Amino acid sequence: MKQNKMRLVYDRPAPVVDDFLSYSTPECAWEKYSLPLGNGFFGANVFGRLATERIQISDPTLTNPYYWSKKQPRKASCASGVNSMAEILIDFGHEGATDYEMALSIDDAVHTVKYNLGGVSFLRECFTSHPDRIFAMRISADKPALVSFKLKNIIPFTGEYNIEPGDGMGKSGTVITEGNTVRASGRMEYYGILFENRLKVLIDGGRVEKNDDNIEVISANSCVLLFTAATNYTLSSRTFTEPDHAKKLEGNPAPCDLVDGIIASAEKKGYDALLSAHLDDYHTLFDRVKLNIFEDVPSDTTDTLIEKYKNGERSSYLELLLYHYGRYLMISASRTLLPAHLQGIWNAFSDSPWSAGYWHNINLQMNYWSVGSANLSELFVPYVNYAKAYMPLAERNADILIEKNYPDKLSPPGENGWIIGTGGWPFTIDGFGLGGHSGPGTGAFTALLFWDHYDYTRDTDFLRDFAYPALRSMSVLYTKLLIKRGSEYLIEHSASPENVHEGKYYHTEGCAFDQQMVYECFKRTIDSANILGIKDPFIDEIESMLPHLSPVLIGDDGQIKEYREETTYSSIGEPNHRHVSHLVGLYPGTVINERHPEWLRAAEVTLNRRGDRSHCWAVAHRMLLWARCGNGKRAMDLLRSLICNNVMDNLWDRHPPFQIDGNFGYTAGVGEMLLGGADGLVSILPALPEEWGRGEFSGLVSRGGIVFDCRWEEGRVTYLAARAKCDITIEIRLPYGNALDNRTENTVSLKAGEYTVLVSD
């Protein structure tokens, strides 16, 4: 199966609107116009400028603690966190060029800039390679000896403090030029982070000169720039459990030898070999899924397509481009040491938006909802490794929580389960404090990601070694947090994330968010034990509690209640709140399903009353919820709303500011519209909108670990084939009017690895 070329393209560079200090600049060029590259180790943003090109580098391990201050003069309030690694400025002086084009190929993860100046065609091509841990740029012209420029590598935001004097978050560094190499070294004070980056200039013809603080390339035929960066950060339990922030990285070697070795290896391989290795690596992941709605590639630039879309001129190409862009961003951000944070792997500021943290009351979860269906499950492994590292601290937090609030239920240390609050960062995680803006359901919300990883991969080793122990341990915690009210078990200190009533966060017993998450956690713990053949009295205990959790209650307006004491819709809480936390049992959970049609109807009432307009990630969640309801029209309404109201020119989603969860949520939403189901049922085209009446996909994955290929005409499936990752028996549900070939029922047994054609015209 072929698909149209997927690329972002522009006929002008990013405007020079640069406030490196603040993410509140209305037309911040980095956020709206730069194009992102990433290899999992670091991210790069390229601006495509003619006079002075800017390449900004982010490293997610270069971070200060989360710090909130209303004294900060640069904006009303300030969150610290990930700090910018480097600013590479290349002075070309090429104003007045014509035939300009900047493009980012999503198919190849390669950025290009080409233009004509004085009868000479110039080309810049760059990429970030995961296997070689390198950023590489080749600058060339179609005539000899015409590549000339001055280059600087800057360490941004150095100073004795970050936000206010005495905050202990200073940053220092030096930049030294040695021949054709720029060496940058520095230290971030609070955690003792040592950082290094290297920039090497390789030329064909011409010469290189050192001029004060820059390198000058003169009259080369072409030039290659090689860059890499690293810190002394390690992902380990000590990084989280060591109480002295200055000792968390104590003894870790400086990364100078590492970056020198990376540069030396890349120089030895050469640009063409680096590019070839990058393409092989990237295509191994990206090429697994193809999706067509049969529309020609438009001639408009991407920003023009977006503007036309906002004015009512639909483009299925743009809709699919945004889907694949989410897959591209995931491949770029979540490959190695740390998982994708709130801005993926990118940040240009001294104080990153919301600290570029891992926020566990929906944002982190939404980051990874797409990976299973988008055939990228191994990109969730960085979060698994992150969770393994923070787990001892999460267990300690659970010990503290139970000892303080439920001392009669306290077990020995390490046997009280584990808990994570909302926030997470490279060096610590939130505990769970009663009275916050989210209930303890955040723990199960997180643990369910581990079940999902199993469900899409059917990796029983992962289930046995990590997912089941994590689910069981979370269930242990909940048996201590639940109290009995009559025949029901309720979370005593409960809150629906971030919703307020009469101006403050509302706390209660047994809100829908917590009850649904406890239900899902208990159910998946039981399912896991059954799959693994584990006999355990604790499983019997939670199985007996499961029917008494009352995860769904219907109110006077036919809505699903967010709070048990709620009567009519929003008699408690904000009516149009961005979170729809009382529907997490619909998505990503499964307790609200077609086996309870009255609950599905109540979910639709709730969604209609909540409204469509919201922040990017909240729109994406609504899109997923409507898709899970099987309503393609309403899912398409949300898809359009996201593009019209939340997408910037570079296709990043604006919250504001930029948050990547909206991009990932969109990709998950499109996947759910085309392939859905759970618990032994797979739905083909469950929420297909009429605008996508003809199309095809290959490589999408359903729960149960089944890879599907599908073609359809006017909403009717004309071809369907499946390849299972393990032996499995499932029910396949087709759109109305369809049937499987030569079968009287829709239950199908599939053998691992076999390609089985189920529908063929």
Secondary structure, DSSP 8 states (H G I E B T S, - for coil): ------EEEESS---S---TT-S--TT-HHHHT-EEEE-SS-EEEE---SSEEEEEEEEEEEE----EES--TTSSSEE--EEEEEEEEEE---TT-EEEEEEEETTTTEEEEEEEETTEEEEEEEEEETTTTEEEEEEEESSTT-EEEEEEEE--S-BS-SSSTTSS--EEEEEEEETTEEEEEEEETTTTEEEEEEEEEEEESSEEEEETTEEEEEEESEEEEEEEEEES---SHHHHH-S-GGGTTTT---THHHHHHHHHHHHHH-HHHHHHHHHHHHHHHHTT-EEE------SS-HHHHHHHHHTT---HHHHHHHHHHHHHHHHHHSSSSS--BTTBT---SSS-GGGG---TTTHHHHHHSSTTTTT-GGGGHHHHHHHHHHHHHHHHHHHHHHHHH-GGG--STT-S-----S-B-SS-B----TTSSS-THHHHHHHHHHHHHHHHH--HHHIIIIIHHHHHHHHHHHHHHEEEETTEEEESSB--TT-EETTEE--BSS-HHHHHHHHHHHHHHHHHHHHHT---HHHHHHHHHGGGS----B-TTS-B-SSTT--STTSSS-TT-S--GGGTTTTT--SSSTTSHHHHHHHHHHHHHH-S---HHHHHHHHHHHHHTT-HHHHHHHHHHHHHHHB-TTS-BBSSSB-THHHHHHHHHHHHHHEE--TTEEEESTT--GGG-SEEEEEEEETTTEEEEEEEETTEEEEEEEEESS-EEEEEE--TT---TT-SSSEEEE-BT-EEEEEE-
